[in-house]
Amino acid sequence: MRKWILLGISIVGLVTSSYAQSEKMKENAQNKVDELNASIVAEDTDLVLSTEQRDQLYNEYLEMLMDVKKVKKSGGDKEELKAARKKHNKAIFGDILTKEQRKARRKNKKSSEEEE
């Protein structure tokens, strides 16, 4: 009987910890979308991300975070991490954002770097 109780507690603990991690990933992905939108809007308020773009970016960032986690878990090196990020960044900055949005983000990034 004790074994079954311990097994049940262990399962509940594992499920809870995995749920908390996935919630943190979702929160991180949403934060990245919000930061990107803020950096674009800081240069031109007309270039705000559409709802469709926000959804696509959220999914892409979530996939990137999961891929990075897989690489780290498997003991991958810096090159593997870089490749995983590069694949998703290409989709984000090449396919999802418009040319004007990319320019606005780049301009905002340069101006914020100069201030530091």
C-alpha positions in Angstrom: 0.0 0.0 0.0 2.8 2.4 0.8 4.4 1.8 -2.5 1.2 2.8 -4.3 0.9 6.0 -2.3 4.5 6.9 -3.0 4.1 6.1 -6.7 1.0 8.3 -6.8 2.7 11.2 -5.1 5.7 10.8 -7.5 3.5 10.9 -10.6 1.6 14.0 -9.3 4.9 15.7 -8.7 6.2 15.0 -12.1 3.1 16.1 -13.8 3.1 19.3 -11.8 6.7 20.2 -12.5 6.3 19.6 -16.2 3.2 21.7 -16.3 5.0 24.5 -14.5 7.9 24.4 -17.0 5.6 24.5 -20.0 3.7 27.5 -18.5 7.0 29.3 -18.0 7.9 28.6 -21.6 4.6 30.0 -22.7 5.1 33.1 -20.6 8.6 33.6 -22.0 7.4 33.2 -25.6 4.6 35.8 -24.9 7.2 38.2 -23.4 9.4 37.9 -26.5 6.4 38.7 -28.8 5.6 41.7 -26.6 9.2 42.9 -26.5 9.4 42.6 -30.3 6.2 44.5 -30.8 7.3 47.2 -28.4 10.6 47.7 -30.2 8.8 48.0 -33.6 6.1 50.4 -32.2 8.7 52.6 -30.6 9.8 53.6 -34.1 6.5 53.6 -35.9 3.1 53.1 -34.3 1.5 52.2 -37.7 3.6 49.0 -37.9 2.1 47.3 -34.9 1.9 43.5 -35.2 -1.3 42.1 -36.4 -3.1 39.4 -34.5 -2.1 36.8 -37.0 1.6 37.9 -36.8 1.4 37.7 -33.0 0.0 34.2 -33.1 2.7 33.1 -35.6 5.5 34.7 -33.6 4.2 33.2 -30.3 4.2 29.7 -31.9 7.7 30.2 -33.4 9.2 31.5 -30.2 7.6 28.6 -28.3 9.1 26.1 -30.8 12.5 27.8 -30.5 12.4 27.6 -26.7 11.5 23.9 -26.9 14.2 23.2 -29.4 16.8 25.0 -27.3 15.7 23.0 -24.3 16.1 19.7 -26.2 19.6 20.6 -27.4 20.6 21.6 -23.9 19.1 18.4 -22.4 20.9 16.2 -24.9 24.2 17.9 -24.1 24.5 19.8 -27.3 27.3 22.4 -27.9 27.1 26.1 -28.7 27.0 25.4 -32.4 23.9 23.2 -32.1 22.2 25.9 -30.0 23.1 28.6 -32.5 21.7 26.4 -35.4 18.4 25.9 -33.5 18.0 29.6 -32.8 19.1 30.6 -36.3 16.4 28.4 -37.9 13.6 30.0 -35.9 15.0 33.6 -36.3 15.1 33.1 -40.0 11.4 32.3 -39.9 10.6 35.2 -37.5 12.6 37.9 -39.3 12.3 36.5 -42.8 8.8 35.2 -43.1 6.6 36.6 -40.4 7.6 40.3 -40.1 7.2 42.7 -43.0 10.2 44.6 -44.4 9.0 47.8 -42.8 8.7 46.1 -39.4 12.2 44.6 -39.7 13.6 48.1 -40.5 11.8 49.7 -37.6 13.1 47.0 -35.2 16.6 47.4 -36.5 16.5 51.2 -36.2 15.2 50.9 -32.6 17.8 48.4 -31.7 20.6 50.6 -33.1 19.3 53.7 -31.2 19.0 51.8 -27.9 22.6 50.4 -28.3 23.9 53.9 -28.9 22.3 55.1 -25.7 24.1 52.5 -23.6 
